[in-house]
Amino acid sequence: MTVSDELYENLALMKQLGESFSDVIDRLVHRRKVKTFYGSLRGSKFLDELESEVKRGRKESKQREFK
């Protein structure tokens, strides 16, 4: 497999310490998959119920005092 010099340079700039080029590509592909589903529950009954449960849980939880 070959990539253009420009793409290689861009991937090299995106590499984090200890990451291979395969790791960078995998991270970018995973991020795209996550974005595909972002907002897919908007307006659903499930999301409304989940939000209500989270709010209820926050109200019922004990607040911690920091000294």
PQR file with spaces between the fields and no chain letter, atoms N, CA, C, O and H, PARSE charges and radii, in Angstrom:
ATOM       1  N    MET     1       0.849   -1.175    0.000 -0.4000 1.5000
ATOM       2  CA   MET     1       0.000    0.000    0.000 -0.0000 2.0000
ATOM       3  C    MET     1       0.890    1.231    0.000  0.5500 1.7000
ATOM       4  O    MET     1       1.896    1.285    0.707 -0.5500 1.4000
ATOM       5  N    THR     2       0.515    2.204   -0.788 -0.4000 1.5000
ATOM       6  CA   THR     2       1.263    3.454   -0.802 -0.0000 2.0000
ATOM       7  C    THR     2       0.319    4.610   -0.509  0.5500 1.7000
ATOM       8  O    THR     2      -0.878    4.545   -0.789 -0.5500 1.4000
ATOM       9  H    THR     2      -0.302    2.160   -1.362  0.4000 1.0000
ATOM      10  N    VAL     3       0.879    5.658    0.055 -0.4000 1.5000
ATOM      11  CA   VAL     3       0.125    6.885    0.305 -0.0000 2.0000
ATOM      12  C    VAL     3       0.930    8.041   -0.252  0.5500 1.7000
ATOM      13  O    VAL     3       2.148    7.956   -0.406 -0.5500 1.4000
ATOM      14  H    VAL     3       1.851    5.711    0.283  0.4000 1.0000
ATOM      15  N    SER     4       0.234    9.109   -0.547 -0.4000 1.5000
ATOM      16  CA   SER     4       0.915   10.277   -1.088 -0.0000 2.0000
ATOM      17  C    SER     4       1.824   10.885   -0.018  0.5500 1.7000
ATOM      18  O    SER     4       1.627   10.669    1.178 -0.5500 1.4000
ATOM      19  H    SER     4      -0.755    9.177   -0.422  0.4000 1.0000
ATOM      20  N    ASP     5       2.808   11.637   -0.464 -0.4000 1.5000
ATOM      21  CA   ASP     5       3.728   12.305    0.465 -0.0000 2.0000
ATOM      22  C    ASP     5       2.964   13.249    1.394  0.5500 1.7000
ATOM      23  O    ASP     5       3.273   13.341    2.582 -0.5500 1.4000
ATOM      24  H    ASP     5       2.968   11.812   -1.436  0.4000 1.0000
ATOM      25  N    GLU     6       1.968   13.948    0.852 -0.4000 1.5000
ATOM      26  CA   GLU     6       1.188   14.893    1.649 -0.0000 2.0000
ATOM      27  C    GLU     6       0.418   14.162    2.751  0.5500 1.7000
ATOM      28  O    GLU     6       0.394   14.613    3.897 -0.5500 1.4000
ATOM      29  H    GLU     6       1.717   13.873   -0.113  0.4000 1.0000
ATOM      30  N    LEU     7      -0.208   13.041    2.407 -0.4000 1.5000
ATOM      31  CA   LEU     7      -0.949   12.266    3.397 -0.0000 2.0000
ATOM      32  C    LEU     7       0.000   11.709    4.457  0.5500 1.7000
ATOM      33  O    LEU     7      -0.315   11.729    5.647 -0.5500 1.4000
ATOM      34  H    LEU     7      -0.189   12.675    1.477  0.4000 1.0000
ATOM      35  N    TYR     8       1.137   11.224    4.036 -0.4000 1.5000
ATOM      36  CA   TYR     8       2.135   10.708    4.977 -0.0000 2.0000
ATOM      37  C    TYR     8       2.542   11.789    5.972  0.5500 1.7000
ATOM      38  O    TYR     8       2.620   11.529    7.172 -0.5500 1.4000
ATOM      39  H    TYR     8       1.393   11.209    3.070  0.4000 1.0000
ATOM      40  N    GLU     9       2.797   12.985    5.487 -0.4000 1.5000
ATOM      41  CA   GLU     9       3.189   14.097    6.355 -0.0000 2.0000
ATOM      42  C    GLU     9       2.069   14.454    7.332  0.5500 1.7000
ATOM      43  O    GLU     9       2.331   14.715    8.506 -0.5500 1.4000
ATOM      44  H    GLU     9       2.734   13.196    4.511  0.4000 1.0000
ATOM      45  N    ASN    10       0.820   14.466    6.852 -0.4000 1.5000
ATOM      46  CA   ASN    10      -0.315   14.755    7.733 -0.0000 2.0000
ATOM      47  C    ASN    10      -0.463   13.687    8.817  0.5500 1.7000
ATOM      48  O    ASN    10      -0.695   14.008    9.983 -0.5500 1.4000
ATOM      49  H    ASN    10       0.608   14.254    5.898  0.4000 1.0000
ATOM      50  N    LEU    11      -0.329   12.433    8.434 -0.4000 1.5000
ATOM      51  CA   LEU    11      -0.416   11.350    9.421 -0.0000 2.0000
ATOM      52  C    LEU    11       0.725   11.444   10.432  0.5500 1.7000
ATOM      53  O    LEU    11       0.526   11.212   11.625 -0.5500 1.4000
ATOM      54  H    LEU    11      -0.140   12.172    7.487  0.4000 1.0000
ATOM      55  N    ALA    12       1.910   11.784    9.953 -0.4000 1.5000
ATOM      56  CA   ALA    12       3.059   11.925   10.849 -0.0000 2.0000
ATOM      57  C    ALA    12       2.815   13.031   11.875  0.5500 1.7000
ATOM      58  O    ALA    12       3.220   12.903   13.031 -0.5500 1.4000
ATOM      59  H    ALA    12       2.071   11.973    8.985  0.4000 1.0000
ATOM      60  N    LEU    13       2.161   14.111   11.464 -0.4000 1.5000
ATOM      61  CA   LEU    13       1.847   15.198   12.391 -0.0000 2.0000
ATOM      62  C    LEU    13       0.794   14.784   13.422  0.5500 1.7000
ATOM      63  O    LEU    13       0.771   15.307   14.537 -0.5500 1.4000
ATOM      64  H    LEU    13       1.832   14.215   10.525  0.4000 1.0000
ATOM      65  N    MET    14      -0.064   13.858   13.050 -0.4000 1.5000
ATOM      66  CA   MET    14      -1.135   13.401   13.942 -0.0000 2.0000
ATOM      67  C    MET    14      -0.677   12.322   14.910  0.5500 1.7000
ATOM      68  O    MET    14      -1.355   12.056   15.902 -0.5500 1.4000
ATOM      69  H    MET    14      -0.045   13.433   12.145  0.4000 1.0000
ATOM      70  N    LYS    15       0.460   11.700   14.639 -0.4000 1.5000
ATOM      71  CA   LYS    15       0.938   10.616   15.487 -0.0000 2.0000
ATOM      72  C    LYS    15       1.202   11.119   16.896  0.5500 1.7000
ATOM      73  O    LYS    15       1.774   12.190   17.100 -0.5500 1.4000
ATOM      74  H    LYS    15       1.011   11.916   13.833  0.4000 1.0000
ATOM      75  N    GLN    16       0.769   10.314   17.865 -0.4000 1.5000
ATOM      76  CA   GLN    16       1.055   10.609   19.264 -0.0000 2.0000
ATOM      77  C    GLN    16       2.213    9.720   19.698  0.5500 1.7000
ATOM      78  O    GLN    16       2.545    8.746   19.022 -0.5500 1.4000
ATOM      79  H    GLN    16       0.304    9.445   17.699  0.4000 1.0000
ATOM      80  N    LEU    17       2.815   10.055   20.809 -0.4000 1.5000
ATOM      81  CA   LEU    17       3.963    9.314   21.309 -0.0000 2.0000
ATOM      82  C    LEU    17       3.646    7.820   21.399  0.5500 1.7000
ATOM      83  O    LEU    17       2.668    7.431   22.037 -0.5500 1.4000
ATOM      84  H    LEU    17       2.546   10.846   21.358  0.4000 1.0000
ATOM      85  N    GLY    18       4.454    7.000   20.775 -0.4000 1.5000
ATOM      86  CA   GLY    18       4.283    5.556   20.819 -0.0000 2.0000
ATOM      87  C    GLY    18       3.281    4.993   19.832  0.5500 1.7000
ATOM      88  O    GLY    18       3.066    3.782   19.798 -0.5500 1.4000
ATOM      89  H    GLY    18       5.249    7.316   20.256  0.4000 1.0000
ATOM      90  N    GLU    19       2.667    5.840   19.031 -0.4000 1.5000
ATOM      91  CA   GLU    19       1.664    5.379   18.061 -0.0000 2.0000
ATOM      92  C    GLU    19       2.313    5.016   16.735  0.5500 1.7000
ATOM      93  O    GLU    19       3.256    5.668   16.287 -0.5500 1.4000
ATOM      94  H    GLU    19       2.842    6.825   19.059  0.4000 1.0000
ATOM      95  N    SER    20       1.793    3.969   16.121 -0.4000 1.5000
ATOM      96  CA   SER    20       2.205    3.623   14.764 -0.0000 2.0000
ATOM      97  C    SER    20       1.268    4.329   13.782  0.5500 1.7000
ATOM      98  O    SER    20       0.256    4.904   14.183 -0.5500 1.4000
ATOM      99  H    SER    20       1.028    3.440   16.485  0.4000 1.0000
ATOM     100  N    PHE    21       1.610    4.283   12.506 -0.4000 1.5000
ATOM     101  CA   PHE    21       0.713    4.866   11.508 -0.0000 2.0000
ATOM     102  C    PHE    21      -0.617    4.114   11.488  0.5500 1.7000
ATOM     103  O    PHE    21      -1.670    4.717   11.282 -0.5500 1.4000
ATOM     104  H    PHE    21       2.432    3.816   12.180  0.4000 1.0000
ATOM     105  N    SER    22      -0.570    2.799   11.700 -0.4000 1.5000
ATOM     106  CA   SER    22      -1.815    2.016   11.770 -0.0000 2.0000
ATOM     107  C    SER    22      -2.683    2.483   12.933  0.5500 1.7000
ATOM     108  O    SER    22      -3.905    2.565   12.810 -0.5500 1.4000
ATOM     109  H    SER    22       0.286    2.309   11.868  0.4000 1.0000
ATOM     110  N    ASP    23      -2.042    2.790   14.067 -0.4000 1.5000
ATOM     111  CA   ASP    23      -2.796    3.291   15.220 -0.0000 2.0000
ATOM     112  C    ASP    23      -3.488    4.606   14.894  0.5500 1.7000
ATOM     113  O    ASP    23      -4.640    4.813   15.275 -0.5500 1.4000
ATOM     114  H    ASP    23      -1.050    2.724   14.166  0.4000 1.0000
ATOM     115  N    VAL    24      -2.795    5.494   14.192 -0.4000 1.5000
ATOM     116  CA   VAL    24      -3.371    6.797   13.829 -0.0000 2.0000
ATOM     117  C    VAL    24      -4.580    6.596   12.928  0.5500 1.7000
ATOM     118  O    VAL    24      -5.632    7.195   13.148 -0.5500 1.4000
ATOM     119  H    VAL    24      -1.859    5.325   13.882  0.4000 1.0000
ATOM     120  N    ILE    25      -4.430    5.758   11.922 -0.4000 1.5000
ATOM     121  CA   ILE    25      -5.525    5.498   10.985 -0.0000 2.0000
ATOM     122  C    ILE    25      -6.701    4.862   11.717  0.5500 1.7000
ATOM     123  O    ILE    25      -7.849    5.237   11.482 -0.5500 1.4000
ATOM     124  H    ILE    25      -3.575    5.270   11.743  0.4000 1.0000
ATOM     125  N    ASP    26      -6.431    3.905   12.600 -0.4000 1.5000
ATOM     126  CA   ASP    26      -7.491    3.258   13.370 -0.0000 2.0000
ATOM     127  C    ASP    26      -8.225    4.282   14.237  0.5500 1.7000
ATOM     128  O    ASP    26      -9.453    4.247   14.318 -0.5500 1.4000
ATOM     129  H    ASP    26      -5.498    3.600   12.792  0.4000 1.0000
ATOM     130  N    ARG    27      -7.505    5.182   14.877 -0.4000 1.5000
ATOM     131  CA   ARG    27      -8.117    6.214   15.717 -0.0000 2.0000
ATOM     132  C    ARG    27      -9.020    7.119   14.884  0.5500 1.7000
ATOM     133  O    ARG    27     -10.123    7.459   15.313 -0.5500 1.4000
ATOM     134  H    ARG    27      -6.507    5.211   14.812  0.4000 1.0000
ATOM     135  N    LEU    28      -8.563    7.507   13.706 -0.4000 1.5000
ATOM     136  CA   LEU    28      -9.351    8.384   12.841 -0.0000 2.0000
ATOM     137  C    LEU    28     -10.605    7.687   12.318  0.5500 1.7000
ATOM     138  O    LEU    28     -11.667    8.303   12.229 -0.5500 1.4000
ATOM     139  H    LEU    28      -7.667    7.231   13.358  0.4000 1.0000
ATOM     140  N    VAL    29     -10.487    6.407   11.971 -0.4000 1.5000
ATOM     141  CA   VAL    29     -11.639    5.649   11.488 -0.0000 2.0000
ATOM     142  C    VAL    29     -12.655    5.480   12.605  0.5500 1.7000
ATOM     143  O    VAL    29     -13.854    5.630   12.371 -0.5500 1.4000
ATOM     144  H    VAL    29      -9.624    5.907   12.042  0.4000 1.0000
ATOM     145  N    HIS    30     -12.196    5.170   13.823 -0.4000 1.5000
ATOM     146  CA   HIS    30     -13.104    5.011   14.965 -0.0000 2.0000
ATOM     147  C    HIS    30     -13.838    6.318   15.239  0.5500 1.7000
ATOM     148  O    HIS    30     -15.042    6.309   15.495 -0.5500 1.4000
ATOM     149  H    HIS    30     -11.222    5.048   14.012  0.4000 1.0000
ATOM     150  N    ARG    31     -13.125    7.440   15.187 -0.4000 1.5000
ATOM     151  CA   ARG    31     -13.751    8.749   15.430 -0.0000 2.0000
ATOM     152  C    ARG    31     -14.857    8.998   14.410  0.5500 1.7000
ATOM     153  O    ARG    31     -15.910    9.532   14.760 -0.5500 1.4000
ATOM     154  H    ARG    31     -12.147    7.447   14.979  0.4000 1.0000
ATOM     155  N    ARG    32     -14.635    8.621   13.169 -0.4000 1.5000
ATOM     156  CA   ARG    32     -15.645    8.820   12.129 -0.0000 2.0000
ATOM     157  C    ARG    32     -16.877    7.958   12.393  0.5500 1.7000
ATOM     158  O    ARG    32     -18.007    8.403   12.193 -0.5500 1.4000
ATOM     159  H    ARG    32     -13.780    8.187   12.885  0.4000 1.0000
ATOM     160  N    LYS    33     -16.650    6.710   12.847 -0.4000 1.5000
ATOM     161  CA   LYS    33     -17.774    5.823   13.158 -0.0000 2.0000
ATOM     162  C    LYS    33     -18.615    6.408   14.282  0.5500 1.7000
ATOM     163  O    LYS    33     -19.844    6.360   14.227 -0.5500 1.4000
ATOM     164  H    LYS    33     -15.732    6.348   13.009  0.4000 1.0000
ATOM     165  N    VAL    34     -17.969    6.955   15.293 -0.4000 1.5000
ATOM     166  CA   VAL    34     -18.690    7.549   16.415 -0.0000 2.0000
ATOM     167  C    VAL    34     -19.512    8.740   15.936  0.5500 1.7000
ATOM     168  O    VAL    34     -20.658    8.903   16.355 -0.5500 1.4000
ATOM     169  H    VAL    34     -16.971    6.993   15.338  0.4000 1.0000
ATOM     170  N    LYS    35     -18.950    9.569   15.070 -0.4000 1.5000
ATOM     171  CA   LYS    35     -19.675   10.734   14.556 -0.0000 2.0000
ATOM     172  C    LYS    35     -20.901   10.324   13.748  0.5500 1.7000
ATOM     173  O    LYS    35     -21.885   11.063   13.695 -0.5500 1.4000
ATOM     174  H    LYS    35     -18.019    9.436   14.730  0.4000 1.0000
ATOM     175  N    THR    36     -20.850    9.153   13.120 -0.4000 1.5000
ATOM     176  CA   THR    36     -21.981    8.675   12.326 -0.0000 2.0000
ATOM     177  C    THR    36     -23.220    8.498   13.199  0.5500 1.7000
ATOM     178  O    THR    36     -24.341    8.748   12.756 -0.5500 1.4000
ATOM     179  H    THR    36     -20.052    8.553   13.163  0.4000 1.0000
ATOM     180  N    PHE    37     -23.011    8.067   14.437 -0.4000 1.5000
ATOM     181  CA   PHE    37     -24.131    7.800   15.336 -0.0000 2.0000
ATOM     182  C    PHE    37     -24.473    8.981   16.230  0.5500 1.7000
ATOM     183  O    PHE    37     -25.492    8.955   16.921 -0.5500 1.4000
ATOM     184  H    PHE    37     -22.101    7.864   14.797  0.4000 1.0000
ATOM     185  N    TYR    38     -23.648   10.006   16.230 -0.4000 1.5000
ATOM     186  CA   TYR    38     -23.889   11.162   17.087 -0.0000 2.0000
ATOM     187  C    TYR    38     -25.237   11.802   16.745  0.5500 1.7000
ATOM     188  O    TYR    38     -25.500   12.129   15.588 -0.5500 1.4000
ATOM     189  H    TYR    38     -22.821   10.027   15.669  0.4000 1.0000
ATOM     190  N    GLY    39     -26.071   11.974   17.741 -0.4000 1.5000
ATOM     191  CA   GLY    39     -27.368   12.605   17.538 -0.0000 2.0000
ATOM     192  C    GLY    39     -28.457   11.675   17.044  0.5500 1.7000
ATOM     193  O    GLY    39     -29.582   12.120   16.817 -0.5500 1.4000
ATOM     194  H    GLY    39     -25.858   11.709   18.681  0.4000 1.0000
ATOM     195  N    SER    40     -28.156   10.386   16.869 -0.4000 1.5000
ATOM     196  CA   SER    40     -29.155    9.474   16.304 -0.0000 2.0000
ATOM     197  C    SER    40     -30.318    9.208   17.262  0.5500 1.7000
ATOM     198  O    SER    40     -31.383    8.772   16.825 -0.5500 1.4000
ATOM     199  H    SER    40     -27.242   10.024   17.053  0.4000 1.0000
ATOM     200  N    LEU    41     -30.134    9.462   18.563 -0.4000 1.5000
ATOM     201  CA   LEU    41     -31.219    9.258   19.530 -0.0000 2.0000
ATOM     202  C    LEU    41     -32.018   10.525   19.799  0.5500 1.7000
ATOM     203  O    LEU    41     -32.999   10.492   20.542 -0.5500 1.4000
ATOM     204  H    LEU    41     -29.269    9.816   18.919  0.4000 1.0000
ATOM     205  N    ARG    42     -31.616   11.628   19.209 -0.4000 1.5000
ATOM     206  CA   ARG    42     -32.305   12.896   19.451 -0.0000 2.0000
ATOM     207  C    ARG    42     -33.798   12.748   19.179  0.5500 1.7000
ATOM     208  O    ARG    42     -34.212   12.271   18.122 -0.5500 1.4000
ATOM     209  H    ARG    42     -30.820   11.655   18.605  0.4000 1.0000
ATOM     210  N    GLY    43     -34.600   13.172   20.169 -0.4000 1.5000
ATOM     211  CA   GLY    43     -36.045   13.129   20.008 -0.0000 2.0000
ATOM     212  C    GLY    43     -36.676   11.778   20.296  0.5500 1.7000
ATOM     213  O    GLY    43     -37.886   11.616   20.137 -0.5500 1.4000
ATOM     214  H    GLY    43     -34.264   13.559   21.027  0.4000 1.0000
ATOM     215  N    SER    44     -35.871   10.801   20.718 -0.4000 1.5000
ATOM     216  CA   SER    44     -36.429    9.473   20.981 -0.0000 2.0000
ATOM     217  C    SER    44     -36.942    9.377   22.412  0.5500 1.7000
ATOM     218  O    SER    44     -36.480   10.091   23.303 -0.5500 1.4000
ATOM     219  H    SER    44     -34.888   10.933   20.846  0.4000 1.0000
ATOM     220  N    LYS    45     -37.895    8.492   22.615 -0.4000 1.5000
ATOM     221  CA   LYS    45     -38.461    8.263   23.937 -0.0000 2.0000
ATOM     222  C    LYS    45     -37.372    7.724   24.874  0.5500 1.7000
ATOM     223  O    LYS    45     -37.316    8.102   26.044 -0.5500 1.4000
ATOM     224  H    LYS    45     -38.271    7.913   21.892  0.4000 1.0000
ATOM     225  N    PHE    46     -36.526    6.857   24.368 -0.4000 1.5000
ATOM     226  CA   PHE    46     -35.448    6.290   25.171 -0.0000 2.0000
ATOM     227  C    PHE    46     -34.549    7.388   25.732  0.5500 1.7000
ATOM     228  O    PHE    46     -34.217    7.373   26.917 -0.5500 1.4000
ATOM     229  H    PHE    46     -36.572    6.549   23.417  0.4000 1.0000
ATOM     230  N    LEU    47     -34.160    8.325   24.897 -0.4000 1.5000
ATOM     231  CA   LEU    47     -33.281    9.406   25.351 -0.0000 2.0000
ATOM     232  C    LEU    47     -33.978   10.268   26.390  0.5500 1.7000
ATOM     233  O    LEU    47     -33.352   10.677   27.368 -0.5500 1.4000
ATOM     234  H    LEU    47     -34.430    8.336   23.934  0.4000 1.0000
ATOM     235  N    ASP    48     -35.252   10.549   26.200 -0.4000 1.5000
ATOM     236  CA   ASP    48     -36.014   11.325   27.188 -0.0000 2.0000
ATOM     237  C    ASP    48     -36.053   10.609   28.533  0.5500 1.7000
ATOM     238  O    ASP    48     -35.871   11.232   29.579 -0.5500 1.4000
ATOM     239  H    ASP    48     -35.760   10.216   25.406  0.4000 1.0000
ATOM     240  N    GLU    49     -36.292    9.291   28.505 -0.4000 1.5000
ATOM     241  CA   GLU    49     -36.345    8.514   29.747 -0.0000 2.0000
ATOM     242  C    GLU    49     -34.971    8.460   30.412  0.5500 1.7000
ATOM     243  O    GLU    49     -34.868    8.565   31.635 -0.5500 1.4000
ATOM     244  H    GLU    49     -36.441    8.785   27.656  0.4000 1.0000
ATOM     245  N    LEU    50     -33.934    8.299   29.625 -0.4000 1.5000
ATOM     246  CA   LEU    50     -32.571    8.262   30.154 -0.0000 2.0000
ATOM     247  C    LEU    50     -32.218    9.584   30.824  0.5500 1.7000
ATOM     248  O    LEU    50     -31.665    9.603   31.924 -0.5500 1.4000
ATOM     249  H    LEU    50     -34.017    8.213   28.632  0.4000 1.0000
ATOM     250  N    GLU    51     -32.537   10.676   30.163 -0.4000 1.5000
ATOM     251  CA   GLU    51     -32.267   11.997   30.716 -0.0000 2.0000
ATOM     252  C    GLU    51     -33.014   12.200   32.034  0.5500 1.7000
ATOM     253  O    GLU    51     -32.454   12.750   32.982 -0.5500 1.4000
ATOM     254  H    GLU    51     -32.986   10.660   29.269  0.4000 1.0000
ATOM     255  N    SER    52     -34.259   11.767   32.103 -0.4000 1.5000
ATOM     256  CA   SER    52     -35.048   11.877   33.336 -0.0000 2.0000
ATOM     257  C    SER    52     -34.419   11.072   34.464  0.5500 1.7000
ATOM     258  O    SER    52     -34.344   11.542   35.600 -0.5500 1.4000
ATOM     259  H    SER    52     -34.715   11.320   31.333  0.4000 1.0000
ATOM     260  N    GLU    53     -33.968    9.863   34.154 -0.4000 1.5000
ATOM     261  CA   GLU    53     -33.329    9.019   35.166 -0.0000 2.0000
ATOM     262  C    GLU    53     -32.029    9.636   35.673  0.5500 1.7000
ATOM     263  O    GLU    53     -31.746    9.576   36.870 -0.5500 1.4000
ATOM     264  H    GLU    53     -34.029    9.482   33.232  0.4000 1.0000
ATOM     265  N    VAL    54     -31.256   10.210   34.806 -0.4000 1.5000
ATOM     266  CA   VAL    54     -29.997   10.855   35.204 -0.0000 2.0000
ATOM     267  C    VAL    54     -30.293   12.042   36.112  0.5500 1.7000
ATOM     268  O    VAL    54     -29.647   12.209   37.146 -0.5500 1.4000
ATOM     269  H    VAL    54     -31.486   10.259   33.834  0.4000 1.0000
ATOM     270  N    LYS    55     -31.256   12.858   35.736 -0.4000 1.5000
ATOM     271  CA   LYS    55     -31.617   14.017   36.559 -0.0000 2.0000
ATOM     272  C    LYS    55     -32.124   13.571   37.930  0.5500 1.7000
ATOM     273  O    LYS    55     -31.760   14.160   38.947 -0.5500 1.4000
ATOM     274  H    LYS    55     -31.781   12.722   34.896  0.4000 1.0000
ATOM     275  N    ARG    56     -32.972   12.520   37.963 -0.4000 1.5000
ATOM     276  CA   ARG    56     -33.497   12.005   39.222 -0.0000 2.0000
ATOM     277  C    ARG    56     -32.354   11.494   40.095  0.5500 1.7000
ATOM     278  O    ARG    56     -32.320   11.757   41.297 -0.5500 1.4000
ATOM     279  H    ARG    56     -33.268   12.041   37.137  0.4000 1.0000
ATOM     280  N    GLY    57     -31.434   10.775   39.498 -0.4000 1.5000
ATOM     281  CA   GLY    57     -30.290   10.249   40.233 -0.0000 2.0000
ATOM     282  C    GLY    57     -29.423   11.356   40.819  0.5500 1.7000
ATOM     283  O    GLY    57     -28.917   11.233   41.935 -0.5500 1.4000
ATOM     284  H    GLY    57     -31.461   10.561   38.522  0.4000 1.0000
ATOM     285  N    ARG    58     -29.255   12.429   40.070 -0.4000 1.5000
ATOM     286  CA   ARG    58     -28.459   13.555   40.565 -0.0000 2.0000
ATOM     287  C    ARG    58     -29.135   14.217   41.764  0.5500 1.7000
ATOM     288  O    ARG    58     -28.467   14.600   42.725 -0.5500 1.4000
ATOM     289  H    ARG    58     -29.665   12.529   39.164  0.4000 1.0000
ATOM     290  N    LYS    59     -30.447   14.350   41.706 -0.4000 1.5000
ATOM     291  CA   LYS    59     -31.189   14.966   42.816 -0.0000 2.0000
ATOM     292  C    LYS    59     -31.105   14.108   44.069  0.5500 1.7000
ATOM     293  O    LYS    59     -30.989   14.631   45.178 -0.5500 1.4000
ATOM     294  H    LYS    59     -30.990   14.039   40.926  0.4000 1.0000
ATOM     295  N    GLU    60     -31.164   12.788   43.895 -0.4000 1.5000
ATOM     296  CA   GLU    60     -31.186   11.879   45.026 -0.0000 2.0000
ATOM     297  C    GLU    60     -29.801   11.601   45.610  0.5500 1.7000
ATOM     298  O    GLU    60     -29.694   11.133   46.744 -0.5500 1.4000
ATOM     299  H    GLU    60     -31.259   12.364   42.994  0.4000 1.0000
ATOM     300  N    SER    61     -28.762   11.877   44.866 -0.4000 1.5000
ATOM     301  CA   SER    61     -27.418   11.557   45.363 -0.0000 2.0000
ATOM     302  C    SER    61     -27.006   12.538   46.457  0.5500 1.7000
ATOM     303  O    SER    61     -27.414   13.700   46.465 -0.5500 1.4000
ATOM     304  H    SER    61     -28.848   12.256   43.945  0.4000 1.0000
ATOM     305  N    LYS    62     -26.200   12.046   47.360 -0.4000 1.5000
ATOM     306  CA   LYS    62     -25.721   12.879   48.445 -0.0000 2.0000
ATOM     307  C    LYS    62     -24.618   13.781   47.938  0.5500 1.7000
ATOM     308  O    LYS    62     -23.763   13.368   47.154 -0.5500 1.4000
ATOM     309  H    LYS    62     -25.869   11.102   47.354  0.4000 1.0000
ATOM     310  N    GLN    63     -24.651   15.016   48.396 -0.4000 1.5000
ATOM     311  CA   GLN    63     -23.598   15.944   48.009 -0.0000 2.0000
ATOM     312  C    GLN    63     -22.437   15.773   48.967  0.5500 1.7000
ATOM     313  O    GLN    63     -22.643   15.621   50.171 -0.5500 1.4000
ATOM     314  H    GLN    63     -25.345   15.352   49.033  0.4000 1.0000
ATOM     315  N    ARG    64     -21.237   15.795   48.456 -0.4000 1.5000
ATOM     316  CA   ARG    64     -20.042   15.668   49.285 -0.0000 2.0000
ATOM     317  C    ARG    64     -19.596   17.040   49.750  0.5500 1.7000
ATOM     318  O    ARG    64     -19.666   18.025   49.014 -0.5500 1.4000
ATOM     319  H    ARG    64     -21.069   15.919   47.478  0.4000 1.0000
ATOM     320  N    GLU    65     -19.144   17.077   50.970 -0.4000 1.5000
ATOM     321  CA   GLU    65     -18.578   18.325   51.485 -0.0000 2.0000
ATOM     322  C    GLU    65     -17.061   18.201   51.445  0.5500 1.7000
ATOM     323  O    GLU    65     -16.497   17.211   51.911 -0.5500 1.4000
ATOM     324  H    GLU    65     -19.087   16.278   51.568  0.4000 1.0000
ATOM     325  N    PHE    66     -16.422   19.187   50.900 -0.4000 1.5000
ATOM     326  CA   PHE    66     -14.971   19.205   50.838 -0.0000 2.0000
ATOM     327  C    PHE    66     -14.453   20.138   51.915  0.5500 1.7000
ATOM     328  O    PHE    66     -14.938   21.258   52.074 -0.5500 1.4000
ATOM     329  H    PHE    66     -16.880   19.992   50.522  0.4000 1.0000
ATOM     330  N    LYS    67     -13.473   19.667   52.642 -0.4000 1.5000
ATOM     331  CA   LYS    67     -12.901   20.481   53.731 -0.0000 2.0000
ATOM     332  C    LYS    67     -11.500   20.898   53.387  0.5500 1.7000
ATOM     333  O    LYS    67     -10.850   21.586   54.173 -0.5500 1.4000
ATOM     334  H    LYS    67     -13.079   18.758   52.512  0.4000 1.0000
